[in-house]
């Protein structure tokens, strides 16, 4: 009997514990200090927190070899066509030697907003796995961060929420 009692107590304790109410896929939302970033763009456009100051910023971190990254980029592209006001950036986490590959990726997806490159360890946002989307409010604070695919409706809600931050 004791042999069955201990597992039941453990299961009961686990079931009675406080439920995690964090939305699935949410990597973290912060009311921390202003996010600072600066990336090398593929063209002459400035891609930095200074260039985006006062705007909602949508940063989509991708790689060229990941299908989920391509899906995320496509969702961001579609939202940007409907709402061009945020400062959109696709950030390829690729080695600088892959510049031509990233340029080809940009051209194939027909990305009109800035595309930048940076090394995995130099995102300015800690560990970033791909795909990840980060939305900053006009003050530069992280209003939304999600690892994984962010569909258009979810991204629009995040942009709207960031736009109305006090």
DRENPA-3360 file (N, C-alpha, C; in nm, 2 decimals, always signed):
BEGIN
1 = XXXXXXXX = +0.08/-0.12/+0.00/+0.00/+0.00/+0.00/+0.09/+0.13/+0.00 ~ +0.19/+0.13/+0.08/+0.28/+0.24/+0.09/+0.34/+0.27/-0.05 ~ +0.37/+0.16/-0.12/+0.43/+0.17/-0.25/+0.35/+0.26/-0.34 ~ +0.22/+0.26/-0.33/+0.13/+0.34/-0.41/+0.09/+0.47/-0.36 ~ +0.11/+0.48/-0.23/+0.07/+0.61/-0.16/+0.17/+0.72/-0.20 ~ +0.30/+0.70/-0.20/+0.39/+0.81/-0.23/+0.37/+0.86/-0.37 ~ +0.36/+0.78/-0.47/+0.34/+0.84/-0.61/+0.21/+0.92/-0.61 ~ +0.10/+0.87/-0.54/-0.02/+0.95/-0.54/-0.01/+1.08/-0.47;
9 = XXXXXXXX = +0.07/+1.09/-0.36/+0.10/+1.22/-0.30/+0.17/+1.31/-0.39 ~ +0.27/+1.26/-0.46/+0.35/+1.34/-0.55/+0.26/+1.40/-0.66 ~ +0.18/+1.31/-0.72/+0.09/+1.35/-0.83/-0.01/+1.45/-0.77 ~ -0.07/+1.43/-0.65/-0.16/+1.53/-0.60/-0.10/+1.66/-0.57 ~ +0.03/+1.66/-0.53/+0.10/+1.79/-0.50/+0.12/+1.86/-0.63 ~ +0.15/+1.79/-0.74/+0.18/+1.85/-0.87/+0.05/+1.91/-0.92 ~ -0.06/+1.84/-0.91/-0.19/+1.89/-0.96/-0.24/+2.00/-0.88 ~ -0.21/+2.01/-0.75/-0.25/+2.12/-0.67/-0.17/+2.24/-0.68;
17 = XXXXXXXX = -0.06/+2.23/-0.75/+0.03/+2.35/-0.75/-0.03/+2.46/-0.84 ~ +0.03/+2.58/-0.82/-0.02/+2.70/-0.89/+0.00/+2.68/-1.04 ~ -0.10/+2.71/-1.12/-0.10/+2.69/-1.26/-0.02/+2.81/-1.32 ~ +0.06/+2.78/-1.42/+0.13/+2.89/-1.49/+0.04/+2.95/-1.59 ~ +0.01/+3.08/-1.58/-0.08/+3.14/-1.67/-0.01/+3.22/-1.78 ~ +0.12/+3.20/-1.80/+0.19/+3.27/-1.91/+0.14/+3.21/-2.04 ~ +0.11/+3.30/-2.14/+0.06/+3.25/-2.27/+0.17/+3.16/-2.33 ~ +0.12/+3.06/-2.40/+0.21/+2.96/-2.47/+0.30/+3.04/-2.57;
25 = XXXXXXXX = +0.43/+3.02/-2.57/+0.51/+3.08/-2.66/+0.57/+3.22/-2.62 ~ +0.51/+3.27/-2.51/+0.56/+3.41/-2.47/+0.69/+3.39/-2.40 ~ +0.79/+3.45/-2.46/+0.93/+3.44/-2.40/+0.95/+3.54/-2.29 ~ +0.88/+3.64/-2.29/+0.90/+3.74/-2.18/+0.86/+3.88/-2.22 ~ +0.79/+3.95/-2.14/+0.76/+4.09/-2.16/+0.82/+4.16/-2.05 ~ +0.88/+4.27/-2.08/+0.96/+4.35/-1.98/+0.92/+4.49/-1.98 ~ +0.91/+4.55/-1.86/+0.90/+4.69/-1.85/+1.03/+4.75/-1.81 ~ +1.13/+4.68/-1.85/+1.27/+4.72/-1.82/+1.31/+4.85/-1.90;
33 = XXXXXXXX = +1.43/+4.89/-1.88/+1.48/+5.01/-1.94/+1.47/+5.00/-2.09 ~ +1.50/+5.11/-2.16/+1.49/+5.12/-2.30/+1.58/+5.03/-2.37 ~ +1.53/+4.96/-2.47/+1.61/+4.86/-2.55/+1.70/+4.94/-2.65 ~ +1.83/+4.91/-2.65/+1.92/+4.97/-2.74/+1.97/+4.87/-2.84 ~ +1.96/+4.90/-2.97/+2.01/+4.81/-3.07/+2.07/+4.89/-3.19 ~ +2.16/+4.82/-3.26/+2.21/+4.88/-3.38/+2.27/+4.76/-3.46 ~ +2.21/+4.75/-3.59/+2.25/+4.64/-3.67/+2.30/+4.69/-3.81 ~ +2.38/+4.60/-3.87/+2.43/+4.63/-4.01/+2.31/+4.60/-4.11;
41 = XXXXXXXX = +2.26/+4.71/-4.18/+2.16/+4.68/-4.27/+2.22/+4.64/-4.41 ~ +2.14/+4.58/-4.49/+2.19/+4.54/-4.62/+2.20/+4.66/-4.72 ~ +2.13/+4.77/-4.69/+2.14/+4.89/-4.77/+2.18/+5.01/-4.68 ~ +2.16/+5.12/-4.72/+2.21/+5.24/-4.65/+2.12/+5.29/-4.54 ~ +2.00/+5.22/-4.52/+1.91/+5.26/-4.41/+1.96/+5.23/-4.28 ~ +1.94/+5.33/-4.19/+1.99/+5.31/-4.05/+1.89/+5.22/-3.98 ~ +1.95/+5.12/-3.91/+1.87/+5.02/-3.83/+1.92/+5.03/-3.69 ~ +1.86/+5.11/-3.61/+1.91/+5.13/-3.47/+1.79/+5.19/-3.38;
49 = XXXXXXXX = +1.81/+5.18/-3.25/+1.71/+5.24/-3.16/+1.70/+5.39/-3.18 ~ +1.81/+5.45/-3.22/+1.81/+5.60/-3.24/+1.72/+5.63/-3.37 ~ +1.74/+5.55/-3.47/+1.66/+5.57/-3.60/+1.51/+5.55/-3.58 ~ +1.48/+5.46/-3.48/+1.34/+5.42/-3.46/+1.28/+5.50/-3.34 ~ +1.35/+5.59/-3.28/+1.30/+5.66/-3.16/+1.16/+5.72/-3.18 ~ +1.07/+5.70/-3.09/+0.93/+5.75/-3.10/+0.84/+5.67/-3.18 ~ +0.88/+5.56/-3.24/+0.79/+5.47/-3.32/+0.78/+5.34/-3.25 ~ +0.67/+5.27/-3.29/+0.66/+5.13/-3.25/+0.76/+5.05/-3.34;
57 = XXXXXXXX = +0.84/+4.96/-3.29/+0.94/+4.89/-3.36/+0.90/+4.74/-3.36 ~ +0.91/+4.68/-3.48/+0.88/+4.53/-3.50/+1.02/+4.47/-3.55 ~ +1.08/+4.39/-3.46/+1.20/+4.32/-3.50/+1.17/+4.18/-3.52 ~ +1.19/+4.12/-3.64/+1.17/+3.98/-3.66/+1.31/+3.92/-3.68 ~ +1.35/+3.83/-3.59/+1.48/+3.76/-3.59/+1.46/+3.63/-3.67 ~ +1.53/+3.61/-3.77/+1.52/+3.49/-3.86/+1.65/+3.44/-3.90 ~ +1.65/+3.32/-3.96/+1.77/+3.27/-4.03/+1.72/+3.23/-4.17 ~ +1.81/+3.22/-4.27/+1.77/+3.19/-4.40/+1.74/+3.04/-4.42;
65 = XXXXXXXX = +1.78/+2.96/-4.33/+1.77/+2.81/-4.35/+1.65/+2.75/-4.27 ~ +1.57/+2.83/-4.22/+1.46/+2.78/-4.13/+1.32/+2.82/-4.19 ~ +1.24/+2.72/-4.21/+1.11/+2.74/-4.27/+1.02/+2.82/-4.18 ~ +1.03/+2.80/-4.04/+0.95/+2.89/-3.95/+0.99/+3.03/-3.96 ~ +1.12/+3.06/-3.99/+1.16/+3.20/-4.00/+1.10/+3.26/-4.13 ~ +1.09/+3.18/-4.24/+1.03/+3.23/-4.36/+0.88/+3.26/-4.34 ~ +0.82/+3.17/-4.27/+0.67/+3.19/-4.24/+0.66/+3.32/-4.15 ~ +0.74/+3.34/-4.05/+0.73/+3.46/-3.97/+0.76/+3.58/-4.05;
73 = XXXXXXXX = +0.86/+3.58/-4.14/+0.89/+3.69/-4.22/+0.77/+3.73/-4.31 ~ +0.70/+3.63/-4.36/+0.59/+3.65/-4.45/+0.47/+3.71/-4.37 ~ +0.45/+3.67/-4.25/+0.35/+3.73/-4.17/+0.38/+3.88/-4.14 ~ +0.51/+3.91/-4.11/+0.55/+4.05/-4.08/+0.53/+4.13/-4.21 ~ +0.57/+4.08/-4.32/+0.56/+4.15/-4.45/+0.41/+4.19/-4.48 ~ +0.32/+4.09/-4.46/+0.18/+4.12/-4.48/+0.12/+4.22/-4.38 ~ +0.16/+4.22/-4.26/+0.12/+4.32/-4.16/+0.17/+4.46/-4.20 ~ +0.30/+4.46/-4.25/+0.36/+4.59/-4.29/+0.29/+4.65/-4.41;
81 = XXXXXXXX = +0.23/+4.57/-4.49/+0.15/+4.63/-4.61/+0.03/+4.69/-4.56 ~ -0.03/+4.64/-4.45/-0.16/+4.70/-4.40/-0.13/+4.81/-4.30 ~ -0.02/+4.81/-4.23/+0.01/+4.91/-4.13/+0.16/+4.95/-4.15 ~ +0.19/+5.05/-4.23/+0.33/+5.09/-4.25/+0.39/+5.18/-4.14 ~ +0.31/+5.21/-4.04/+0.36/+5.31/-3.94/+0.47/+5.26/-3.85 ~ +0.46/+5.13/-3.81/+0.58/+5.08/-3.72/+0.71/+5.08/-3.80 ~ +0.82/+5.08/-3.73/+0.95/+5.06/-3.79/+0.98/+4.91/-3.79 ~ +0.96/+4.85/-3.91/+0.98/+4.71/-3.93/+1.13/+4.68/-3.97;
89 = XXXXXXXX = +1.18/+4.57/-3.91/+1.31/+4.52/-3.94/+1.31/+4.37/-3.94 ~ +1.37/+4.31/-4.04/+1.40/+4.17/-4.03/+1.55/+4.16/-4.00 ~ +1.58/+4.09/-3.90/+1.72/+4.08/-3.85/+1.76/+3.93/-3.88 ~ +1.85/+3.91/-3.97/+1.90/+3.78/-4.00/+2.02/+3.74/-3.91 ~ +2.01/+3.64/-3.83/+2.11/+3.59/-3.74/+2.20/+3.50/-3.83 ~ +2.29/+3.56/-3.90/+2.37/+3.49/-4.00/+2.52/+3.55/-3.99 ~ +2.61/+3.46/-4.02/+2.75/+3.51/-4.03/+2.76/+3.61/-4.14 ~ +2.84/+3.71/-4.12/+2.86/+3.81/-4.22/+2.90/+3.76/-4.36;
97 = XXXXXXXX = +2.97/+3.65/-4.36/+3.01/+3.59/-4.49/+2.88/+3.54/-4.57 ~ +2.77/+3.54/-4.51/+2.64/+3.50/-4.58/+2.56/+3.61/-4.63 ~ +2.62/+3.73/-4.64/+2.55/+3.85/-4.69/+2.48/+3.83/-4.82 ~ +2.54/+3.77/-4.92/+2.48/+3.75/-5.05/+2.35/+3.66/-5.03 ~ +2.36/+3.56/-4.95/+2.25/+3.47/-4.92/+2.13/+3.55/-4.86 ~ +2.16/+3.63/-4.76/+2.06/+3.71/-4.70/+2.00/+3.81/-4.80 ~ +2.08/+3.87/-4.88/+2.03/+3.96/-4.99/+1.93/+3.88/-5.08 ~ +1.97/+3.76/-5.12/+1.89/+3.68/-5.21/+1.75/+3.65/-5.13;
105 = XXXXXXXX = +1.76/+3.62/-5.01/+1.65/+3.59/-4.93/+1.55/+3.71/-4.92 ~ +1.61/+3.82/-4.90/+1.53/+3.95/-4.90/+1.46/+3.97/-5.03 ~ +1.54/+3.95/-5.14/+1.48/+3.97/-5.27/+1.37/+3.87/-5.31 ~ +1.39/+3.74/-5.27/+1.29/+3.64/-5.29/+1.16/+3.66/-5.22 ~ +1.17/+3.71/-5.10/+1.05/+3.74/-5.01/+1.00/+3.88/-5.04 ~ +1.07/+3.96/-5.13/+1.03/+4.09/-5.16/+1.00/+4.18/-5.04 ~ +1.10/+4.18/-4.95/+1.10/+4.26/-4.83/+1.13/+4.41/-4.86 ~ +1.04/+4.50/-4.84/+1.06/+4.64/-4.87/+1.12/+4.72/-4.75;
113 = XXXXXXXX = +1.10/+4.68/-4.63/+1.16/+4.75/-4.52/+1.30/+4.70/-4.49 ~ +1.37/+4.76/-4.40/+1.51/+4.72/-4.38/+1.53/+4.57/-4.34 ~ +1.64/+4.52/-4.39/+1.69/+4.39/-4.35/+1.83/+4.41/-4.30 ~ +1.85/+4.35/-4.18/+1.98/+4.37/-4.12/+2.04/+4.23/-4.09 ~ +2.17/+4.24/-4.05/+2.24/+4.12/-4.01/+2.31/+4.14/-3.88 ~ +2.32/+4.04/-3.79/+2.40/+4.04/-3.67/+2.43/+3.90/-3.63 ~ +2.53/+3.89/-3.55/+2.57/+3.76/-3.50/+2.47/+3.72/-3.39 ~ +2.46/+3.59/-3.37/+2.36/+3.54/-3.27/+2.39/+3.61/-3.13;
121 = XXXXXXXX = +2.51/+3.62/-3.09/+2.54/+3.68/-2.95/+2.53/+3.83/-2.94 ~ +2.49/+3.90/-3.05/+2.50/+4.04/-3.05/+2.36/+4.11/-3.09 ~ +2.25/+4.05/-3.04/+2.12/+4.10/-3.07/+2.08/+4.22/-2.99 ~ +2.14/+4.23/-2.87/+2.10/+4.34/-2.78/+1.98/+4.30/-2.69 ~ +1.93/+4.18/-2.71/+1.81/+4.13/-2.64/+1.83/+4.00/-2.57 ~ +1.96/+3.97/-2.53/+1.99/+3.85/-2.47/+1.98/+3.73/-2.57 ~ +1.96/+3.62/-2.52/+1.95/+3.50/-2.60/+1.82/+3.51/-2.69 ~ +1.84/+3.50/-2.82/+1.73/+3.51/-2.92/+1.74/+3.38/-3.00;
129 = XXXXXXXX = +1.63/+3.30/-3.00/+1.62/+3.19/-3.09/+1.54/+3.23/-3.20 ~ +1.55/+3.16/-3.31/+1.47/+3.19/-3.43/+1.36/+3.09/-3.45 ~ +1.25/+3.14/-3.50/+1.22/+3.28/-3.52/+1.17/+3.34/-3.39 ~ +1.20/+3.47/-3.37/+1.15/+3.55/-3.26/+1.10/+3.68/-3.31 ~ +0.99/+3.73/-3.26/+0.95/+3.87/-3.29/+0.95/+3.95/-3.16 ~ +1.00/+4.07/-3.17/+1.00/+4.16/-3.05/+0.94/+4.29/-3.10 ~ +0.84/+4.34/-3.02/+0.78/+4.47/-3.05/+0.81/+4.56/-2.94 ~ +0.87/+4.68/-2.98/+0.90/+4.78/-2.88/+0.80/+4.89/-2.89;
137 = XXXXXXXX = +0.76/+4.95/-2.77/+0.67/+5.07/-2.77/+0.75/+5.19/-2.82 ~ +0.68/+5.30/-2.84/+0.75/+5.43/-2.88/+0.86/+5.48/-2.79 ~ +0.85/+5.43/-2.66/+0.96/+5.47/-2.56/+1.08/+5.38/-2.57 ~ +1.07/+5.27/-2.65/+1.18/+5.18/-2.66/+1.17/+5.06/-2.56 ~ +1.06/+5.04/-2.49/+1.05/+4.93/-2.40/+0.99/+4.81/-2.47 ~ +1.03/+4.69/-2.43/+0.97/+4.57/-2.49/+0.82/+4.56/-2.45 ~ +0.74/+4.56/-2.55/+0.59/+4.55/-2.52/+0.55/+4.41/-2.55 ~ +0.62/+4.33/-2.64/+0.58/+4.20/-2.68/+0.71/+4.13/-2.72;
145 = XXXXXXXX = +0.72/+4.00/-2.69/+0.83/+3.92/-2.73/+0.78/+3.77/-2.74 ~ +0.80/+3.71/-2.86/+0.75/+3.58/-2.87/+0.85/+3.50/-2.96 ~ +0.89/+3.38/-2.90/+0.97/+3.29/-2.98/+0.87/+3.20/-3.05 ~ +0.89/+3.18/-3.18/+0.81/+3.09/-3.26/+0.73/+3.18/-3.36 ~ +0.64/+3.12/-3.43/+0.57/+3.19/-3.53/+0.46/+3.29/-3.47 ~ +0.46/+3.41/-3.52/+0.37/+3.51/-3.48/+0.28/+3.54/-3.60 ~ +0.16/+3.50/-3.60/+0.07/+3.52/-3.71/+0.02/+3.67/-3.71 ~ -0.03/+3.70/-3.83/-0.07/+3.84/-3.85/-0.16/+3.90/-3.75;
153 = XXXXXXXX = -0.27/+3.84/-3.71/-0.36/+3.89/-3.61/-0.29/+3.92/-3.48 ~ -0.21/+3.82/-3.43/-0.14/+3.84/-3.31/-0.04/+3.95/-3.31 ~ +0.03/+3.97/-3.43/+0.12/+4.08/-3.44/+0.05/+4.21/-3.44 ~ -0.06/+4.22/-3.51/-0.14/+4.34/-3.51/-0.18/+4.38/-3.37 ~ -0.23/+4.28/-3.29/-0.27/+4.31/-3.16/-0.15/+4.36/-3.07 ~ -0.03/+4.30/-3.10/+0.09/+4.35/-3.02/+0.13/+4.49/-3.06 ~ +0.11/+4.52/-3.19/+0.15/+4.66/-3.24/+0.05/+4.76/-3.18 ~ -0.08/+4.72/-3.18/-0.19/+4.81/-3.13/-0.16/+4.84/-2.98;
161 = XXXXXX = -0.13/+4.73/-2.91/-0.10/+4.74/-2.76/+0.02/+4.83/-2.74 ~ +0.12/+4.81/-2.82/+0.25/+4.89/-2.80/+0.22/+5.04/-2.83 ~ +0.13/+5.06/-2.93/+0.10/+5.20/-2.97/+0.03/+5.27/-2.86 ~ -0.04/+5.20/-2.77/-0.12/+5.27/-2.67/-0.06/+5.27/-2.53 ~ +0.07/+5.22/-2.53/+0.14/+5.22/-2.40/+0.15/+5.36/-2.35 ~ +0.13/+5.38/-2.22/+0.14/+5.52/-2.16/+0.28/+5.57/-2.15;
% end
